[in-house]
Amino acid sequence: MPYEAALAIATMILVGTFVGMVALISRRRRQAKEDDMAREAASRGWQFDSRFEHGERIRRWRGTTDGISWVTESVSSAKGGNHPDRRRQTSRWHGAFNPGIGKPIVMIGVPPGKETPAFSVAEGDGVIAKLAQKAAGFALDKGIKTCFGADAAAEVSTDALHHVTQPVTPGYIVMAGDADEAARVLAEGFGRGIQADVADASSLLGADDRPWILLRPNSISVARMEPIRGAHDIEAFVRTGTGLCGGFPFGRR
């Protein structure tokens, strides 16, 4: 066998061995981390599981707080590449709760003062406005699916959503299937609770990366583009989610 061919084969074997070792070490580290997460969850009375499907690593916690059954997910997608900076990281909380609404309400977290201008480009009946509306609808649909998951997004028809301008909710652009219903909800206790949380720096809603909120007839969800790093993140979601449920005095668990 020529020297060059032997060298090429030896190089491929070394590279393959190195890649295999790196993959094995990564799997062992991930398993050790998930074992810690499982123990941490069990100590708090939660359930934990992890799975990989469709290019996504999904870690899930389940529990019940104040009579509200909830699920928290941390989703890491490798579709953007294997580099950590290119992976899409999403965390979400779903609480089984009926807030007493008939159509979905989507609340998009933005810096205070940016609640209305973000949608001014999509107003009007001209060609440019129509294109802007279509692009905004596509982006909103993708954003809802990314943040809240495909199952939750399937319950929201972005074409039927209306921009709710009054009352203004600091830190949020509000879109709703029924604008009048959403205005009523925001004018009552739920809206006041949102404003208090946005003004509270210690609240999840008061953070710079303010989460999105999705209200559905049988669920309240909170999502942000960050991974779950520990039990403290889950507890923050639970406090925020159950607090939002508390804004509906006639809601049902």
DOSE-639109 format. One record per residue (C-alpha): residue in three letters; x, y, z. Coordinates in nm, 2 decimals. Each point is the difference from the previous one (the first is absolute). Last residue first. Layout:
REM residues N
resn | u | v | w
ALA | X | Y | Z $
...
//
This chain:
REM residues 253
resn | u | v | w
ARG | -5.86 | 2.53 | 3.71 $
ARG | -0.28 | 0.25 | -0.07 $
GLY | 0.01 | 0.37 | -0.04 $
PHE | -0.24 | 0.23 | 0.17 $
PRO | 0.25 | 0.21 | 0.19 $
PHE | 0.23 | 0.01 | -0.31 $
GLY | 0.32 | 0.18 | 0.10 $
GLY | 0.10 | -0.29 | 0.22 $
CYS | 0.07 | -0.20 | -0.32 $
LEU | 0.27 | 0.26 | -0.08 $
GLY | 0.16 | -0.07 | 0.35 $
THR | -0.01 | -0.37 | -0.07 $
GLY | 0.20 | 0.06 | -0.32 $
THR | 0.25 | 0.24 | 0.15 $
ARG | 0.07 | -0.20 | 0.31 $
VAL | 0.02 | -0.33 | -0.20 $
PHE | 0.23 | 0.16 | -0.25 $
ALA | 0.23 | 0.14 | 0.27 $
GLU | 0.00 | -0.35 | 0.17 $
ILE | 0.10 | -0.15 | -0.33 $
ASP | 0.29 | 0.24 | -0.03 $
HIS | 0.11 | -0.07 | 0.36 $
ALA | -0.01 | -0.37 | -0.07 $
GLY | 0.29 | 0.04 | -0.24 $
ARG | 0.13 | 0.13 | -0.33 $
ILE | -0.32 | -0.01 | -0.20 $
PRO | 0.09 | 0.14 | -0.35 $
GLU | -0.09 | 0.35 | -0.12 $
MET | -0.22 | 0.13 | -0.28 $
ARG | -0.30 | 0.06 | 0.23 $
ALA | -0.34 | -0.15 | 0.06 $
VAL | -0.31 | 0.03 | 0.22 $
SER | -0.32 | -0.20 | -0.05 $
ILE | -0.35 | 0.02 | 0.15 $
SER | -0.23 | -0.28 | -0.09 $
ASN | -0.36 | -0.12 | -0.07 $
PRO | -0.16 | 0.29 | -0.19 $
ARG | 0.34 | 0.12 | -0.12 $
LEU | 0.23 | 0.27 | 0.13 $
LEU | 0.35 | 0.03 | -0.14 $
ILE | 0.27 | 0.21 | 0.17 $
TRP | 0.34 | 0.09 | -0.15 $
PRO | 0.29 | 0.05 | 0.22 $
ARG | 0.19 | 0.32 | 0.08 $
ASP | 0.37 | -0.03 | -0.09 $
ASP | 0.09 | 0.31 | 0.19 $
ALA | -0.16 | -0.14 | 0.32 $
GLY | -0.32 | 0.15 | 0.16 $
LEU | -0.22 | -0.28 | -0.12 $
LEU | 0.21 | -0.26 | 0.18 $
SER | -0.04 | 0.21 | 0.31 $
SER | 0.29 | 0.13 | 0.21 $
ALA | 0.01 | 0.33 | -0.20 $
ASP | -0.37 | 0.07 | 0.09 $
ALA | -0.15 | 0.25 | -0.23 $
VAL | -0.10 | -0.27 | -0.25 $
ASP | -0.15 | -0.20 | 0.28 $
ALA | -0.22 | 0.29 | 0.12 $
GLN | -0.12 | 0.07 | -0.35 $
ILE | -0.09 | -0.36 | -0.06 $
GLY | -0.19 | -0.02 | 0.32 $
ARG | -0.20 | 0.31 | -0.09 $
GLY | -0.09 | -0.16 | -0.33 $
PHE | -0.12 | -0.32 | 0.16 $
GLY | -0.21 | 0.18 | 0.26 $
GLU | -0.23 | 0.18 | -0.26 $
ALA | 0.07 | 0.23 | -0.29 $
LEU | 0.22 | -0.27 | -0.16 $
VAL | -0.28 | -0.25 | 0.00 $
ARG | -0.25 | 0.24 | -0.14 $
ALA | 0.23 | 0.11 | -0.28 $
ALA | 0.07 | -0.36 | -0.08 $
GLU | -0.38 | -0.07 | -0.03 $
ASP | -0.04 | 0.30 | -0.22 $
ALA | 0.29 | -0.10 | -0.22 $
ASP | -0.13 | -0.36 | -0.06 $
GLY | 0.26 | -0.22 | -0.16 $
ALA | 0.26 | 0.21 | 0.17 $
MET | 0.34 | 0.17 | -0.05 $
VAL | 0.16 | 0.20 | 0.28 $
ILE | 0.34 | 0.17 | -0.03 $
TYR | 0.15 | 0.00 | 0.34 $
GLY | 0.24 | 0.19 | 0.23 $
PRO | -0.26 | 0.23 | 0.14 $
THR | -0.35 | -0.11 | -0.08 $
VAL | -0.19 | 0.27 | -0.19 $
PRO | -0.37 | -0.03 | 0.06 $
GLN | -0.07 | 0.03 | -0.28 $
THR | 0.21 | -0.09 | -0.31 $
VAL | -0.11 | -0.36 | -0.05 $
HIS | 0.14 | -0.12 | -0.33 $
HIS | -0.24 | -0.25 | -0.15 $
LEU | 0.06 | -0.37 | -0.06 $
ALA | -0.20 | -0.20 | -0.25 $
ASP | 0.28 | -0.05 | -0.25 $
THR | 0.22 | -0.12 | 0.29 $
SER | -0.22 | -0.30 | 0.06 $
VAL | 0.10 | -0.13 | 0.34 $
GLU | -0.09 | -0.35 | 0.12 $
ALA | 0.27 | -0.16 | -0.22 $
ALA | 0.25 | 0.22 | 0.17 $
ALA | -0.05 | -0.18 | 0.33 $
ASP | 0.07 | -0.34 | -0.15 $
ALA | 0.29 | 0.13 | -0.21 $
GLY | 0.19 | 0.14 | 0.29 $
PHE | -0.03 | 0.32 | 0.21 $
CYS | 0.30 | 0.21 | -0.10 $
THR | 0.09 | -0.14 | -0.34 $
LYS | -0.37 | -0.05 | -0.11 $
ILE | -0.10 | 0.35 | 0.12 $
GLY | 0.30 | 0.16 | -0.17 $
LYS | -0.06 | -0.18 | -0.33 $
ASP | -0.36 | 0.12 | 0.00 $
LEU | 0.10 | 0.35 | 0.09 $
ALA | 0.27 | 0.01 | -0.27 $
PHE | -0.25 | -0.13 | -0.26 $
GLY | -0.26 | 0.26 | 0.11 $
ALA | 0.26 | 0.28 | -0.01 $
ALA | 0.10 | -0.10 | -0.35 $
LYS | -0.36 | -0.01 | -0.12 $
GLN | -0.08 | 0.33 | 0.16 $
ALA | 0.31 | 0.16 | -0.15 $
LEU | -0.10 | -0.13 | -0.34 $
LYS | -0.35 | 0.14 | 0.04 $
ALA | 0.14 | 0.34 | 0.12 $
ILE | 0.23 | 0.01 | -0.31 $
VAL | -0.30 | -0.08 | -0.23 $
GLY | -0.22 | 0.26 | 0.17 $
ASP | -0.28 | -0.07 | 0.25 $
GLY | 0.13 | 0.16 | 0.31 $
GLU | 0.19 | -0.10 | 0.32 $
ALA | 0.29 | -0.24 | 0.00 $
VAL | 0.27 | 0.26 | 0.05 $
SER | -0.17 | 0.13 | 0.31 $
PHE | 0.05 | -0.34 | 0.18 $
ALA | 0.32 | 0.05 | 0.18 $
PRO | -0.10 | 0.36 | 0.08 $
THR | -0.25 | -0.11 | 0.26 $
GLU | 0.16 | -0.18 | 0.30 $
LYS | 0.36 | 0.14 | -0.04 $
GLY | -0.01 | 0.23 | 0.30 $
PRO | 0.08 | -0.28 | 0.25 $
PRO | 0.25 | -0.24 | -0.17 $
VAL | -0.19 | -0.29 | -0.17 $
GLY | -0.17 | -0.32 | 0.12 $
ILE | -0.27 | -0.13 | -0.24 $
MET | -0.34 | -0.07 | 0.16 $
VAL | -0.21 | -0.25 | -0.20 $
ILE | -0.37 | -0.03 | 0.10 $
PRO | -0.20 | -0.31 | -0.11 $
LYS | -0.38 | -0.01 | -0.04 $
GLY | -0.28 | -0.08 | 0.24 $
ILE | 0.13 | 0.13 | 0.33 $
GLY | -0.07 | -0.12 | 0.35 $
PRO | 0.35 | -0.04 | 0.13 $
ASN | -0.02 | -0.38 | -0.02 $
PHE | 0.32 | -0.14 | 0.15 $
ALA | 0.24 | -0.29 | -0.08 $
GLY | 0.33 | 0.19 | 0.02 $
HIS | 0.25 | -0.01 | -0.28 $
TRP | 0.36 | 0.13 | 0.06 $
ARG | 0.25 | 0.05 | -0.27 $
SER | 0.38 | 0.01 | -0.06 $
THR | 0.16 | 0.05 | -0.34 $
GLN | 0.36 | -0.03 | -0.12 $
ARG | 0.08 | 0.01 | -0.37 $
ARG | 0.35 | -0.11 | -0.07 $
ARG | 0.24 | 0.24 | -0.18 $
ASP | 0.20 | 0.12 | 0.30 $
PRO | 0.04 | -0.36 | 0.12 $
HIS | 0.17 | -0.11 | -0.33 $
ASN | -0.17 | -0.31 | -0.13 $
GLY | -0.20 | 0.17 | -0.27 $
GLY | -0.32 | 0.19 | -0.04 $
LYS | -0.21 | -0.32 | 0.01 $
ALA | 0.16 | -0.10 | 0.33 $
SER | -0.31 | 0.09 | 0.19 $
SER | 0.00 | 0.02 | 0.38 $
VAL | -0.34 | -0.01 | 0.17 $
SER | -0.06 | 0.05 | 0.38 $
GLU | -0.35 | -0.09 | 0.10 $
THR | -0.22 | 0.07 | 0.30 $
VAL | -0.33 | -0.18 | 0.05 $
TRP | -0.26 | 0.11 | 0.25 $
SER | -0.29 | -0.12 | 0.20 $
ILE | -0.16 | 0.28 | 0.20 $
GLY | -0.13 | -0.08 | 0.35 $
ASP | 0.23 | 0.26 | 0.16 $
THR | 0.29 | -0.17 | -0.16 $
THR | 0.00 | -0.33 | -0.19 $
GLY | 0.30 | -0.15 | -0.17 $
ARG | 0.15 | -0.11 | -0.33 $
TRP | 0.36 | 0.06 | -0.13 $
ARG | 0.10 | -0.05 | -0.36 $
ARG | 0.33 | -0.01 | -0.19 $
ILE | -0.02 | 0.01 | -0.37 $
ARG | 0.31 | -0.04 | -0.22 $
GLU | -0.11 | 0.09 | -0.36 $
GLY | 0.11 | -0.13 | -0.34 $
HIS | -0.34 | -0.15 | -0.07 $
GLU | 0.00 | -0.20 | 0.32 $
PHE | 0.22 | -0.03 | 0.31 $
ARG | -0.14 | -0.08 | 0.34 $
SER | 0.03 | 0.10 | 0.37 $
ASP | -0.22 | -0.07 | 0.30 $
PHE | -0.07 | 0.16 | 0.34 $
GLN | -0.28 | -0.03 | 0.25 $
TRP | -0.03 | 0.25 | 0.29 $
GLY | -0.04 | -0.05 | 0.37 $
ARG | 0.28 | 0.24 | 0.09 $
SER | 0.26 | -0.26 | 0.08 $
ALA | -0.10 | -0.19 | -0.31 $
ALA | 0.08 | 0.30 | -0.22 $
GLU | 0.35 | 0.03 | 0.15 $
ARG | 0.06 | -0.37 | -0.05 $
ALA | -0.12 | 0.01 | -0.36 $
MET | 0.21 | 0.32 | -0.07 $
ASP | 0.31 | -0.17 | 0.14 $
ASP | -0.06 | -0.30 | -0.22 $
GLU | -0.05 | 0.23 | -0.29 $
LYS | 0.34 | 0.16 | 0.06 $
ALA | 0.17 | -0.34 | 0.03 $
GLN | -0.17 | -0.11 | -0.32 $
ARG | 0.11 | 0.31 | -0.18 $
ARG | 0.36 | -0.05 | 0.12 $
ARG | -0.01 | -0.36 | -0.10 $
ARG | -0.14 | 0.08 | -0.34 $
SER | 0.26 | 0.27 | -0.06 $
ILE | 0.29 | -0.23 | 0.11 $
LEU | -0.13 | -0.27 | -0.25 $
ALA | -0.03 | 0.26 | -0.28 $
VAL | 0.35 | 0.12 | 0.07 $
MET | 0.14 | -0.35 | 0.00 $
GLY | -0.17 | -0.09 | -0.32 $
VAL | 0.13 | 0.31 | -0.17 $
PHE | 0.35 | -0.08 | 0.12 $
THR | -0.02 | -0.36 | -0.12 $
GLY | -0.13 | 0.11 | -0.34 $
VAL | 0.28 | 0.25 | -0.03 $
LEU | 0.26 | -0.25 | 0.09 $
ILE | -0.14 | -0.26 | -0.24 $
MET | -0.02 | 0.25 | -0.28 $
THR | 0.36 | 0.11 | 0.06 $
ALA | 0.12 | -0.37 | 0.00 $
ILE | -0.18 | -0.05 | -0.33 $
ALA | 0.16 | 0.31 | -0.15 $
LEU | 0.34 | -0.10 | 0.12 $
ALA | -0.03 | -0.35 | -0.14 $
ALA | -0.11 | 0.15 | -0.34 $
GLU | 0.30 | 0.24 | 0.00 $
TYR | 0.25 | -0.28 | 0.09 $
PRO | -0.12 | -0.22 | -0.29 $
MET | -0.14 | -0.34 | 0.10 $
//
